[in-house]
Amino acid sequence: MTVLGKIARDVEVSGIRLRVLSEGQGPPLLFLHGSGDLGSWPEILTDLSRHFTVIRPDHPGFTGSEDGEHIKSVHDISFVYLSLMDQLGLDKVSVMGVSLGGWIAADMAATEPNRFDRIVLVDAAGLRPRGEYPDYFMLTPVELAELVYATDSMRESMVAFMTNLESDSETFGTYHRNRASTAHLAFNPYMHDTQLPTRLHRVKADTLVVWGAKDGILPLETSDAWLQAIPAAKRIVIDEAGHLPHIEQRERFLTAVSPFFGI
């Protein structure tokens, strides 16, 4: 079947049914979404699908994918996605991960480093946050929207969406399910894995760390930890962007990542 013009299918991996969206032609690019994603296909993926076959799964326990009883950590999800790559016949991919998805991407690349060409980590969780940051799990939907976005127009639009969230029972249910799944993975320790820094030296792929200059969830200082853990990594900071620069400043983001991807 198709969803908004994208090919959507269910793939069973490690006993879990995963909802997988895909579009485009060319070398594979695995996109791993953040915790607040409600199953969307952001416009940046349409941009990238002109050069790549973009593959976007819902994480186990999120949106259209089943829960997995054996999923206890981000490290467990990494193995699910490595098995998904096996099942799809993908020996090697580029990967872009946002927030929680960046954590998963980095964990995968440290676990099986030879299977990744390029890695883009977008405001990635996974390393201990630095600076002043809020408790994600204590925020209301409206408070979350106010901190995620930096520009007035985007913030006002998403605050309005979150204000009306309860009126859409299906979307509201998905929001809370995804939030519960995030808590299961990242509540304690908060948004990081204490062992991940000891594994990141294994990453071989070219790595680009992209961060919104005004991220209110994981402050810009947190990107320093990624540069220290992956010494060969490069960083690009997107002005007038918060936690989701690929959405809030799509054109700037595309301009920033295109040379890295060679497009």
C-alpha positions in Angstrom: 0.0 0.0 0.0 1.0 3.7 -0.1 0.9 6.4 2.5 1.1 10.0 1.1 2.8 8.6 -2.0 5.3 6.6 0.0 5.6 2.9 -0.2 4.5 1.5 3.2 4.9 -2.1 4.2 5.0 -4.3 7.3 8.2 -6.3 7.8 8.6 -8.8 10.6 12.0 -8.7 12.2 13.1 -10.5 15.4 9.5 -11.4 16.0 8.3 -7.8 15.8 6.2 -6.4 13.0 7.7 -3.1 11.9 6.0 -0.4 9.8 8.5 0.7 7.1 8.1 3.6 4.7 10.3 4.0 1.7 10.8 6.2 -1.4 13.3 7.0 -4.0 16.1 5.3 -6.0 19.8 5.0 -5.5 22.0 3.9 -2.6 20.1 3.2 0.7 19.7 5.8 3.3 18.2 4.7 6.6 16.4 7.4 8.5 15.7 6.9 12.2 13.1 9.2 13.7 13.0 11.0 17.1 10.8 10.2 20.0 8.1 12.8 19.2 7.6 11.7 15.6 4.1 10.5 15.0 4.8 8.5 11.9 5.4 11.3 9.5 7.4 11.6 6.3 9.2 15.0 6.7 9.8 16.9 3.5 13.5 16.6 3.9 13.1 12.9 3.1 11.5 13.7 -0.2 14.5 15.9 -0.9 16.9 13.1 -0.1 14.9 10.5 -2.0 15.9 12.2 -5.2 19.4 10.8 -4.6 18.8 7.8 -2.3 16.4 5.0 -1.6 15.2 6.4 1.8 14.0 3.8 4.3 12.1 5.0 7.4 10.9 2.5 9.9 8.8 3.2 13.0 10.9 2.1 16.0 9.6 -0.9 18.0 6.9 0.3 20.3 6.2 3.5 18.3 3.3 4.5 16.0 2.7 1.6 13.5 5.3 -0.9 14.8 4.6 -3.5 17.4 6.1 -3.6 20.9 8.9 -6.1 21.5 8.9 -7.9 24.8 12.7 -8.3 24.6 13.3 -4.6 23.8 14.8 -3.2 27.0 17.3 -0.6 25.7 18.4 1.3 22.6 21.1 -1.3 22.2 18.4 -3.9 21.7 16.7 -1.7 19.0 20.1 -1.5 17.2 20.1 -5.3 16.7 16.5 -5.2 15.4 17.6 -2.7 12.8 20.8 -4.6 11.9 18.5 -7.6 11.3 16.2 -5.4 9.2 19.1 -4.5 7.1 19.9 -8.2 6.6 16.3 -8.9 5.7 16.2 -6.1 3.1 19.5 -7.3 1.7 21.4 -4.1 2.7 25.0 -4.9 3.3 25.9 -1.2 3.8 24.0 2.0 4.3 24.2 5.6 5.1 22.2 6.5 8.2 20.6 9.7 9.5 19.2 9.7 13.0 17.3 12.4 14.8 17.4 12.7 18.6 16.5 9.2 19.9 17.1 8.0 16.3 20.6 9.5 16.4 21.3 7.5 19.5 20.2 4.3 17.8 22.3 5.2 14.7 25.5 5.8 16.7 24.9 2.5 18.6 24.5 0.6 15.4 27.6 2.1 13.9 29.6 1.2 16.9 28.3 -2.3 17.0 28.9 -3.2 13.3 31.1 -0.4 12.0 31.7 -1.9 8.6 28.1 -1.6 7.5 27.9 2.2 7.4 29.1 4.6 4.8 28.1 7.9 6.3 26.4 8.9 9.6 24.4 12.1 10.2 23.5 12.7 13.9 20.9 15.4 14.3 20.6 16.8 17.8 21.3 13.2 19.0 20.4 11.8 22.4 22.6 9.0 23.8 25.4 11.0 25.5 24.9 12.7 28.8 23.2 16.1 28.1 25.2 19.2 28.9 24.2 22.7 30.0 20.8 23.4 31.3 18.1 21.1 30.0 14.4 20.3 30.9 13.1 17.0 32.0 11.5 15.8 28.8 9.2 13.4 30.6 7.7 16.2 32.8 6.7 18.4 29.9 3.1 18.8 28.7 2.6 18.6 24.9 2.4 22.4 24.7 5.5 22.9 26.9 7.3 20.5 24.7 6.4 22.4 21.5 7.6 25.6 23.0 11.0 24.2 23.7 11.5 22.1 20.5 11.2 25.0 18.1 13.2 28.3 17.9 11.3 30.4 15.4 8.0 32.2 16.4 6.1 30.9 13.4 7.0 27.2 13.9 6.5 27.4 17.6 3.1 29.0 17.3 2.0 26.4 14.7 3.1 23.5 16.8 1.7 24.9 20.1 -1.7 25.2 18.3 -1.4 21.6 17.1 -0.5 20.3 20.6 -3.3 22.4 22.2 -5.8 20.5 20.1 -4.1 17.1 20.4 -6.6 15.7 22.8 -9.4 16.3 20.4 -7.9 13.6 18.0 -8.1 10.5 20.1 -6.0 8.4 17.7 -3.2 10.9 17.4 -3.3 11.6 21.2 -3.1 7.8 21.8 0.0 7.5 19.5 1.6 10.5 21.2 1.3 8.8 24.7 2.3 5.4 23.4 5.5 6.9 21.9 6.2 8.8 25.0 5.8 5.7 27.2 8.2 3.8 24.8 10.7 6.6 25.1 10.5 6.5 28.9 11.1 2.7 28.8 14.3 3.3 26.8 15.6 6.6 28.2 14.2 7.5 31.6 17.0 6.3 33.8 19.7 7.2 33.0 18.2 10.2 31.5 18.5 10.2 27.7 21.9 8.5 27.6 23.8 5.2 27.8 26.7 5.3 30.2 28.5 2.7 28.1 28.0 4.3 24.7 31.1 6.6 25.0 33.3 3.5 25.6 32.1 2.0 22.2 32.1 5.0 19.9 35.8 4.7 19.1 34.7 1.8 16.9 32.8 4.0 14.5 34.5 4.0 11.1 32.1 5.9 8.9 32.4 9.6 8.1 30.3 11.3 10.7 28.5 14.6 10.7 27.0 16.1 13.8 24.2 18.6 13.0 22.7 20.7 15.8 20.1 23.4 16.1 21.7 26.5 17.6 18.7 27.1 19.9 17.9 23.5 20.9 15.8 23.7 24.1 15.7 20.0 24.7 19.4 19.0 24.3 21.5 22.1 24.4 24.2 22.9 21.8 26.8 22.1 24.4 25.8 18.4 24.2 27.2 18.3 20.6 30.7 18.8 22.2 30.4 15.3 23.8 29.8 13.7 20.3 32.9 15.4 18.9 35.0 14.2 21.8 33.6 10.6 21.5 34.0 10.4 17.7 37.2 12.5 17.1 36.9 12.4 13.3 33.3 13.8 13.4 32.6 17.2 11.9 29.9 19.6 13.3 27.5 22.0 11.6 25.3 24.3 13.6 22.0 25.4 12.0 21.0 29.0 13.0 17.4 29.8 14.0 16.7 26.2 14.6 15.8 24.2 17.7 15.7 20.5 18.3 14.5 19.5 14.8 16.6 21.6 12.4 15.7 19.3 9.4 12.1 20.4 9.8 12.4 24.0 11.1 15.2 25.0 8.7 14.8 22.4 5.9 16.6 24.4 3.2 19.5 25.3 5.4 19.7 21.7 6.6 19.8 20.4 3.1 22.5 22.8 2.1 24.5 21.7 5.1 24.3 18.0 4.5 24.4 17.8 0.7 28.2 18.2 0.4 28.6 15.5 3.1 26.5 13.1 1.1 28.1 14.2 -2.2 24.9 15.4 -3.8 
